[in-house]
Amino acid sequence: MTLTEKILARASGKARVQAGDNVWVQADVLMTHDVCGPGTIGVFEREFGKEAKVWDRNKVVIMPDHYIFTADSKSNRNVDILRDFVKAQGITYFYDVIDDPNGHWVFDPAKGNLKRQHGSHYAGVCHTALPQKGHTRPGEVLFGTDSHTCMAGRSTSSPRASATRTRGSCWGRANCC
């Protein structure tokens, strides 16, 4: 088996997988950000209930990084939705753009784009911050809702991310072997 096949076999509890196999794999990490996060949270709550809990609060990573430098209040609201979800779920790894957990993100265009307007927990662009913060490790399965997550794992759709958030597993085809 290739290295990828071995990783997918371990994560699916199978002795062997090969290219073309459909498998359910256990996620080691699930990452989302401020673009897809609010949508996946909406699907998660609709399909599993408002009181549903993530499968492992230490394996969900939330990194706002797309809409944080805009004065658009609806985009700023996306980060607030993430913050509320993190609080309700007790998620360990939330790289917030502000230091006040009870605050609300507002970008001030009067300060200009080059002035630092983020807090000390802001991690940067999610697909590069994941390894920098130690969330990508050899041999693990990482799902993320950013299209560039494939540089460290596999990008996935919002409905799949919602299901993974509850079950800790996701269905996929072993086609990157």
C-alpha positions as a Markdown table, in Angstrom:
| # | Residue | x | y | z |
|---|---|---|---|---|
| 1 | Met | 0.0 | 0.0 | 0.0 |
| 2 | Thr | 1.1 | 3.6 | -0.5 |
| 3 | Leu | 1.6 | 5.9 | 2.5 |
| 4 | Thr | -1.8 | 7.5 | 1.8 |
| 5 | Glu | -3.5 | 4.1 | 1.6 |
| 6 | Lys | -1.9 | 3.1 | 5.0 |
| 7 | Ile | -3.1 | 6.3 | 6.6 |
| 8 | Leu | -6.7 | 5.8 | 5.3 |
| 9 | Ala | -6.7 | 2.2 | 6.3 |
| 10 | Arg | -5.7 | 3.1 | 9.9 |
| 11 | Ala | -8.3 | 5.8 | 10.0 |
| 12 | Ser | -11.0 | 3.5 | 8.7 |
| 13 | Gly | -10.1 | 0.5 | 10.9 |
| 14 | Lys | -9.4 | -1.6 | 7.8 |
| 15 | Ala | -6.4 | -3.8 | 7.2 |
| 16 | Arg | -6.2 | -2.5 | 3.6 |
| 17 | Val | -7.6 | 0.1 | 1.3 |
| 18 | Gln | -6.8 | 1.0 | -2.3 |
| 19 | Ala | -7.5 | 3.7 | -4.8 |
| 20 | Gly | -11.2 | 3.8 | -5.6 |
| 21 | Asp | -12.4 | 2.3 | -2.2 |
| 22 | Asn | -15.2 | 4.1 | -0.4 |
| 23 | Val | -14.3 | 4.4 | 3.3 |
| 24 | Trp | -15.5 | 6.0 | 6.5 |
| 25 | Val | -12.5 | 7.5 | 8.1 |
| 26 | Gln | -12.1 | 8.8 | 11.7 |
| 27 | Ala | -11.0 | 12.4 | 11.6 |
| 28 | Asp | -8.0 | 13.5 | 13.7 |
| 29 | Val | -8.7 | 17.2 | 13.1 |
| 30 | Leu | -11.6 | 19.2 | 11.7 |
| 31 | Met | -10.9 | 22.8 | 10.8 |
| 32 | Thr | -13.3 | 25.5 | 9.7 |
| 33 | His | -13.1 | 29.3 | 9.2 |
| 34 | Asp | -15.3 | 32.3 | 9.0 |
| 35 | Val | -16.4 | 31.7 | 5.4 |
| 36 | Cys | -17.8 | 28.1 | 5.8 |
| 37 | Gly | -18.0 | 27.9 | 9.5 |
| 38 | Pro | -21.3 | 29.7 | 10.0 |
| 39 | Gly | -22.9 | 27.5 | 7.3 |
| 40 | Thr | -21.6 | 24.3 | 8.8 |
| 41 | Ile | -22.8 | 25.4 | 12.2 |
| 42 | Gly | -26.2 | 26.0 | 10.8 |
| 43 | Val | -26.3 | 22.6 | 9.1 |
| 44 | Phe | -24.9 | 21.0 | 12.3 |
| 45 | Glu | -27.7 | 22.5 | 14.5 |
| 46 | Arg | -30.4 | 21.9 | 12.0 |
| 47 | Glu | -29.6 | 18.2 | 11.4 |
| 48 | Phe | -28.4 | 17.2 | 14.9 |
| 49 | Gly | -30.2 | 19.7 | 17.1 |
| 50 | Lys | -29.3 | 22.9 | 18.9 |
| 51 | Glu | -28.1 | 21.0 | 21.9 |
| 52 | Ala | -25.8 | 18.6 | 19.8 |
| 53 | Lys | -22.2 | 18.5 | 20.9 |
| 54 | Val | -19.1 | 18.1 | 18.7 |
| 55 | Trp | -17.5 | 14.6 | 18.9 |
| 56 | Asp | -14.3 | 15.9 | 20.5 |
| 57 | Arg | -13.8 | 19.6 | 21.4 |
| 58 | Asn | -10.1 | 19.1 | 21.3 |
| 59 | Lys | -10.1 | 18.0 | 17.6 |
| 60 | Val | -12.1 | 20.9 | 16.2 |
| 61 | Val | -10.0 | 23.9 | 15.2 |
| 62 | Ile | -11.7 | 27.2 | 14.2 |
| 63 | Met | -9.6 | 29.9 | 12.6 |
| 64 | Pro | -11.2 | 33.1 | 11.3 |
| 65 | Asp | -9.1 | 34.4 | 8.5 |
| 66 | His | -11.0 | 35.4 | 5.4 |
| 67 | Tyr | -13.5 | 38.2 | 6.3 |
| 68 | Ile | -11.6 | 39.7 | 9.2 |
| 69 | Phe | -10.2 | 42.7 | 7.5 |
| 70 | Thr | -13.4 | 44.2 | 6.1 |
| 71 | Ala | -15.7 | 46.9 | 7.4 |
| 72 | Asp | -18.8 | 44.8 | 6.2 |
| 73 | Ser | -20.9 | 44.1 | 9.3 |
| 74 | Lys | -22.4 | 40.9 | 7.9 |
| 75 | Ser | -18.9 | 39.6 | 7.3 |
| 76 | Asn | -17.9 | 40.6 | 10.8 |
| 77 | Arg | -21.0 | 38.7 | 12.1 |
| 78 | Asn | -19.5 | 35.5 | 10.8 |
| 79 | Val | -16.7 | 35.7 | 13.3 |
| 80 | Asp | -19.3 | 36.4 | 16.1 |
| 81 | Ile | -21.2 | 33.2 | 15.0 |
| 82 | Leu | -18.0 | 31.2 | 15.4 |
| 83 | Arg | -17.3 | 32.8 | 18.8 |
| 84 | Asp | -20.8 | 31.9 | 20.1 |
| 85 | Phe | -20.4 | 28.3 | 18.8 |
| 86 | Val | -17.0 | 27.9 | 20.4 |
| 87 | Lys | -18.4 | 29.1 | 23.7 |
| 88 | Ala | -21.4 | 26.8 | 23.6 |
| 89 | Gln | -19.3 | 23.8 | 22.6 |
| 90 | Gly | -16.2 | 24.5 | 24.8 |
| 91 | Ile | -13.9 | 24.2 | 21.8 |
| 92 | Thr | -10.3 | 24.4 | 22.8 |
| 93 | Tyr | -8.7 | 25.7 | 19.6 |
| 94 | Phe | -10.2 | 28.9 | 18.5 |
| 95 | Tyr | -7.8 | 31.5 | 17.1 |
| 96 | Asp | -10.0 | 34.5 | 17.7 |
| 97 | Val | -9.3 | 37.9 | 16.1 |
| 98 | Ile | -10.0 | 39.8 | 19.3 |
| 99 | Asp | -8.9 | 39.3 | 22.8 |
| 100 | Asp | -12.2 | 39.9 | 24.5 |
| 101 | Pro | -14.2 | 36.6 | 24.4 |
| 102 | Asn | -17.4 | 38.5 | 25.0 |
| 103 | Gly | -16.7 | 41.2 | 22.4 |
| 104 | His | -17.7 | 41.5 | 18.8 |
| 105 | Trp | -15.4 | 41.9 | 15.9 |
| 106 | Val | -15.5 | 45.2 | 14.1 |
| 107 | Phe | -12.9 | 46.3 | 11.6 |
| 108 | Asp | -12.3 | 50.0 | 11.7 |
| 109 | Pro | -11.5 | 51.2 | 8.1 |
| 110 | Ala | -10.5 | 54.6 | 9.5 |
| 111 | Lys | -7.4 | 53.0 | 10.9 |
| 112 | Gly | -6.4 | 51.7 | 7.5 |
| 113 | Asn | -5.6 | 48.2 | 6.2 |
| 114 | Leu | -2.0 | 48.2 | 7.4 |
| 115 | Lys | -2.6 | 49.0 | 11.1 |
| 116 | Arg | -2.9 | 45.8 | 13.2 |
| 117 | Gln | -6.5 | 45.4 | 14.2 |
| 118 | His | -6.5 | 41.9 | 15.6 |
| 119 | Gly | -5.8 | 40.4 | 19.0 |
| 120 | Ser | -3.1 | 38.2 | 20.3 |
| 121 | His | -4.8 | 34.9 | 19.5 |
| 122 | Tyr | -5.2 | 35.6 | 15.7 |
| 123 | Ala | -3.2 | 32.9 | 13.9 |
| 124 | Gly | -3.2 | 34.0 | 10.3 |
| 125 | Val | -4.3 | 32.2 | 7.2 |
| 126 | Cys | -5.9 | 28.9 | 8.3 |
| 127 | His | -4.1 | 26.5 | 5.9 |
| 128 | Thr | -0.7 | 27.8 | 6.9 |
| 129 | Ala | -1.6 | 28.4 | 10.5 |
| 130 | Leu | -2.7 | 24.8 | 11.0 |
| 131 | Pro | 0.9 | 23.4 | 10.9 |
| 132 | Gln | 2.3 | 26.4 | 12.6 |
| 133 | Lys | 0.0 | 25.8 | 15.6 |
| 134 | Gly | 0.7 | 22.1 | 15.6 |
| 135 | His | -2.6 | 20.8 | 14.2 |
| 136 | Thr | -1.1 | 18.9 | 11.3 |
| 137 | Arg | 0.9 | 15.8 | 12.2 |
| 138 | Pro | 2.3 | 13.0 | 10.1 |
| 139 | Gly | -0.1 | 10.1 | 9.6 |
| 140 | Glu | -3.2 | 11.9 | 10.7 |
| 141 | Val | -6.4 | 12.7 | 8.8 |
| 142 | Leu | -7.4 | 16.3 | 8.7 |
| 143 | Phe | -10.6 | 17.7 | 7.2 |
| 144 | Gly | -11.1 | 21.3 | 6.5 |
| 145 | Thr | -13.6 | 23.6 | 4.9 |
| 146 | Asp | -11.0 | 25.7 | 3.2 |
| 147 | Ser | -10.2 | 24.7 | -0.4 |
| 148 | His | -6.5 | 24.8 | 0.4 |
| 149 | Thr | -6.7 | 22.4 | 3.3 |
| 150 | Cys | -5.6 | 19.7 | 0.9 |
| 151 | Met | -2.0 | 21.0 | 1.4 |
| 152 | Ala | -2.2 | 19.3 | 4.8 |
| 153 | Gly | -5.3 | 17.0 | 4.6 |
| 154 | Arg | -8.5 | 17.0 | 2.7 |
| 155 | Ser | -10.9 | 19.8 | 2.0 |
| 156 | Thr | -14.5 | 19.0 | 2.5 |
| 157 | Ser | -18.0 | 20.4 | 1.9 |
| 158 | Ser | -20.1 | 22.1 | 4.6 |
| 159 | Pro | -22.5 | 19.2 | 5.0 |
| 160 | Arg | -19.7 | 16.8 | 5.4 |
| 161 | Ala | -18.0 | 19.1 | 7.9 |
| 162 | Ser | -21.2 | 19.2 | 9.8 |
| 163 | Ala | -21.5 | 15.5 | 10.0 |
| 164 | Thr | -17.8 | 15.1 | 10.9 |
| 165 | Arg | -18.3 | 17.6 | 13.7 |
| 166 | Thr | -20.9 | 15.3 | 15.3 |
| 167 | Arg | -19.5 | 11.8 | 14.5 |
| 168 | Gly | -15.8 | 12.5 | 14.1 |
| 169 | Ser | -15.8 | 10.6 | 10.9 |
| 170 | Cys | -16.4 | 11.3 | 7.2 |
| 171 | Trp | -17.1 | 9.3 | 4.1 |
| 172 | Gly | -14.7 | 9.6 | 1.2 |
| 173 | Arg | -13.1 | 7.9 | -1.7 |
| 174 | Ala | -9.5 | 6.8 | -1.5 |
| 175 | Asn | -8.6 | 8.6 | -4.7 |
| 176 | Cys | -5.4 | 10.5 | -3.8 |
| 177 | Cys | -3.2 | 7.4 | -3.5 |
